[in-house]
Structure formats: C-alpha cells, structure tokens
Amino acid sequence: MKSKILLTTLLAFVLVTPVQAQSDWEKKKEKSFPPVPEDIQSLITEAVPAQAAAEAKKDRRILLFWRCEGFIHNSIPHGNFAVQAMAKKTGAFQVDLADSYDVFTTAKLAKYDAVLLNNTTHMKFPEASQLNAFLDFVAEGNGLIGFHAASDNFGRHPEARALVGGQFNGHPWGAGGTWAFKLDDPGHRLNQVFKGEGFWHTDEIYQYNPESYVGTDTLRVLVSLDMSQKVVSERINDGPREVPVSWVRSAGKGRVFYTNLGHRQETFRNPIILQHMLDGIQYALGDLEADATPTSNAGNLKAAMAPPKS
C-alpha cells in the first residue's frame, strides 16, 4: 500500500512540475514586461531604418526567442517591438515571437531562416533533441542573431555557448555609464553606419569568460570597447585588454551575428544602433554579403578609435 501511495505521489510530481514551471514563467512575464507605451512605440518606429540595406533573396522569416531563466531585462519588449517594426517597415523579413522551448524541433524550425535571441538568459533545453535541432539549424545554413544577454546562456550546453562566441562574465561597464567604442574593422559592411569613426554610447557592456570566449581565430570582431579612453580602462584593474562588443562568424554553412548592445530600453530607439542590428540580421539571413574571415586571418586592420568626449 505504501509503495502504491509513493508511486502515485511521484507521478503527480512529474505531471505537475512542468506546468508549475510554465506558470512561474508566466508570472515573471506579467510582472516584468508591461506593454511598451504608445509614445515609445512611435519613437522606436521612427528610429527603425526606412529600408533594408539589401533586398531579400527570398521570403524570410525569423524566430525571435525571448525566454529568461536568469536575469530579466526590461528592454526585451522594446527589442521585440523594434524587430517587429523592422519587419513591417522594410519588408525584409517576417518575425514570429516565442518563449517556449517547444519551438526547437527540426520540423518547427524548418519554416525559419534565422533564430534571434533577444536578451535571453540561462537558456537550457529540456531535451537533447532540442539542442541538436538548434545546432543543426545553424550548421545547415541558417542564421543566429543575438542581442546583449544572448551571451548569458547555455551553461550546460557548451556547443551552443561556443556557437554564440562567448559567455557573460560580469559587466564592469554599467548601464548608467556612457562608454567609448572603437571600430575594429572600419571598412566592414556591417560597420558602414558608423561612417568610419568610433563612437560613444550609453549601455551595459559585458566581458566574457576567457574559457568560453572563442576568440579572433573564429570571430570577425566588428566593434569593441575603446580602452584608450580612461573612463573605459579604469573600470578594470588588469590593464587595458580587448573587450569585443559586436562580431560575426561562420558556423558550418550558417552565419552568426552578435552584439552586446541592447541592455537599455533607449538603445532600441537609437537609429544608428538599429541600423547596425538590421544589417547584422540581414547578414545572418544570408541577404547582406559581409566578410566573416576571422580577425586573426583578415590582415592588417586599422581600428577607428572613439573621438574625444565632448
């Protein structure tokens, strides 16, 4: 009799736990993500580029995934709205939003050309088949796009972590600071919007765990922190070092674009950053041609530093 009661209890636990986990996420969403105010929606729409840099080679569709298991960024709805506005305003792609791991199957991913991780944190696929579907999706010729906390994921999935390029390891450059950025490759197509000059921007910037960061033998670094500016270098005590911010890479037949920009809501109202993001999206989709030769093999690239702060 005791065995029967124990078995019944275990079965109830198995059946209830997934539902409870989903309920907890629903509660987090309701608490953390109020609707984007209409006046902010208007500012985002105005800031989104009027047209895409390249014409889509075919009808494109993006899966925008935004689930958080760790820290929740309140900029997520702003990023979601910005990408939706890009789709509507430029016609370069369509976008579907999702926050359930159920979308990560080979069959469901087949309708998409890229997956965009908007500030996702501590992602962990419940099933090995979902991880494999995600990895295969990119390797077989599709795109992966990451905004900001997309690099704070996959603690138990090293293959997926390496695909993004690195894992979060703190942010000495906090969200309240205005930081200097250099263009590691001023002539790169995805840096065209910066017009050959480094820049200043207010946002939170990550550093990456050295054991997880795949490095310039794999990545084509586009933008990084400008350590020649004291306000940037004084935030760390181990001397000036490279802190990449935006990059691209090849992954099998697929393409990856990642930018650490996007912690603050205001970032998704900055027309220059939005153009950089849209260009990265189009690269990942395969519509905007851009060089992904790793920086270490790209020859002598002369960085464009940030101007003096006014």
N, C-alpha and C positions, 0 to 999 in steps of 0.2 A: 504493500500500500504506500509506504514512504517513497519507494522508487517511482511509483506512478505519479505521486504529487510532485517530486523533484523534476521528472521529465516534463510534466505539464508546465511547471514554472519556467524551465529552460526554454521551452517552445514559445511561451508567451514573451520572454525576454527577446528572443530572436525576431519575433514578429513586430514587437513594439519599438525596439531600438531605432531602426531606420526611420520610422515615422516620426519619432521624437526628434531625431537629428534634423530632419527636414523642417519640423516645426520650430526648432531653435533658430535655424537659418532664416525662416520666415519672420520670426520675431526680430532678429537682428536687422533685416531689411527694412521692416516697418519703422523701427526706431532710428536707424542710421541714415535713411535716404528719403528725406522729404522731397516733394516734387521741385524741379527747377523752376524758380519764379519766371513768369512770362517776360519780364523786362530783361532777365539774364538770358533767356532763350533768344530774345531778339539780338542781344549783343553777341552771342555765340554765332548765330546765323549770319550776322553782318561780317564777323571776323573770318568765317569759313571762305576759302578761295572761291571765286566765281566760276572757275573752270579747272578741270584737272590738267596736269602737265602733259599727259599722254592720253591718246584715245584707247579705250579698252579694245583688246583684240577679239573679245567675245563677251557675252553677258557674264558678269562677275557677281559672285555672292560671297559675303563674309559672315562667318560665325563669330559674334562678339560675346566672349565669355567673361563674367564679372563676379564670380563667386569668391567669397573670402572665408578662409578657415582661421586666419590670424587677424592682424590689424585691419580695420576697415577704414578706407579713405573716403571722406565725404565728397571728394571730387568725382567719384565714379559716375553718378548720374550726369554730371556735366560732360565728362568724356563720352559717355554713351550718346548723349544728345548731339555732341559735336560730330561724331562719326555718322550718326543718322542724318545730320544736316549736310555733311559732305556728300553722302549718297544722293540725297534729294536735290541738292543744288548743282552738283556736277554731272550726275547720271553715270558716274564711272563704275559704280557697283551698287548692289543691294546689300542690306545688312539685316541679320536676324540676331536678336539678343537671347542669351540663355544663361542660366545659373545652376543647371542640374547636370551632373556628370553623365546622365543618361544619353546626352548628345554624342558622347565619344564612343561611337561604334563605326565600323567601316562603312556600313550601309548609310548611316545618317550623315557622316562626313562627306560622302560621295557627292552631295549637291553643292559643296562649298569649294572655293578656290583659295581661301586663307582662313586661319583662325586668329583672332585678335584677343589678347589677354589684357583687359583694361584693369590695372591695379589689383589683379587677383593676388591673394596671399595664401601661402602654405597649402597650395593645391596638392591633393593626394588622391589618386584614382582608386576607387574601391575595388576594382577588378583589374587583373593583369591585362586582360583583353582590351581594356580602355586605354591603358598606357600604350600598348602596342599599336592600337588604331591611331592614336595621336602621333606617335613617332613615324609610323608608316605613311601617314597622310602627308607629312612634310617631305620625307625622304623620296617619295614617289613623284614629287614635282609641284607641290603646292606651297603655300606661304604661311609663315608665322610672324605675327606682329606683336610687340609688347610695349605697353606704356608703363612707366615708373615701376610699380611694385610687381610687375611681371617677373622681375628677377628675385622676388622674395617667395619662391615656390620650390616644390619638388624635392623637399628634404629627404624623402625616401625613394626618389626616382632620379638617380644620378645621370641617367641617359637624357632625360628631359631637361634637367638642370644645365647640362652641357650644351644642349641644343639652343637654349636661350643665350648662353655665353658666360654666365656668372651668377653668383648668389649674394644677396644682401648681407652686408657685414657692418651695419651701422651707418649713420648719416651725420658726420661732423659738420656738414654744411646744412644747417637747419632751414626750415620752411620760412622763417622770418627774415632770412638774410638775402641780400642781393649779391650774386656771385659772378665772377668773370669766367668766360668760356672762350676757348680757342678753337679754331678750325684746324684739325689735324690734316685735313685734305681740302684746302680751299676750292680747288677746281672740281671736286666731286659733284656729280649731278644732284645728289640729294642735299648738298650744301649750297646750291645755287641761290636759294632765297636769302642767304646771309650776305650776298654780294662781296665775297672775298674778305670779310672782316669778322674778327671775333666780336663778342657781344656780352652784355650784362643782362641778367635775368633773375627774378626772384622766384625761388623754388627750393625744394628739399632735394639734396643730391646724395646718392648712395656711394659708398665704397664697397668693394666686393671681396669676398673671402678669397685669399690668394690660392687656396687649394681648389677652388671651384672655377675661378676665372680662367677661361681657355686661352686668353692672350692673343697677341698680334700675329702669331703664326696661323691663327684661324680666323680672326676678325679683321675687317676693314674698319678701323676706328675713324669716325667722321668728326665728332665733337668731343672735347674733354675739358676738364677744369683748367683754367689758366693759372698755373702755380707761380707765374712771375708777378702776380698781384698779391701783395702782402695779406690782404683781407682773406684770401683763399688759403695761402700756405700756412698762415698762423693758426689755422684750425686743427692742425695735426702736429704731433711732436716727433715724427720720424722723418722729417725733412721733406722737401718737395719730391713728389712722385706722380706718376701718371694715374689719373682717375678718369677713365673713359665715361662718356655720357650717352653718346649715340653711336651705333655701329650697324653694319650689315655683314652677312656671311652667307656662304653657300652651305647647304646641308643635303648631301646626296644630290637629287635633282631639284630640290626645293630651295627656297630663299627665306632668310630671316632678317627682319628689321626690328631693332630695339632702341628705344630712347628712354632715359631715366627721367625725362621731363614729364610732369603731369601730377605731382603731388597736390598742388594748389588748384582750387577751382578756377582762379584767374588765368592759369596757363591755357585753359581751353577757350579763352577769349582773346588770345594773342595771335593776330593774323600771321605773323612770321613763324611762330612755333607750329601753328596749324598747317601752314604750307609744308613745313619740314615733315610733319607727320603724314600728311596726304601723299607727299612724294614717296615716303617710306612705304606706305600702304600700297601704292601703285607698283613700287619695285617688288614687294613681296607677292603681289598678284601676278607679276610677270609682264606687266604692261609698260613699265618705265625701265628702260635699259640703264643699268648702272654697274660700275666695276666693283666686284666683290673680291678681287685679289687681296689676300691678307696683307695687312700693312707691312709686315716684315719682308714681303716679296714685291712690294709696289714701287721700289726705287726711292729716290731721294725726294720725299715730300716735305715741303717747307710750310710749317704751320703759320696761320694768321692769328696773331695774338689779339686780345681784347684791347680796345682803346682806353686811354686813361679815363677814370671815372669822373664824370662831370659833377 
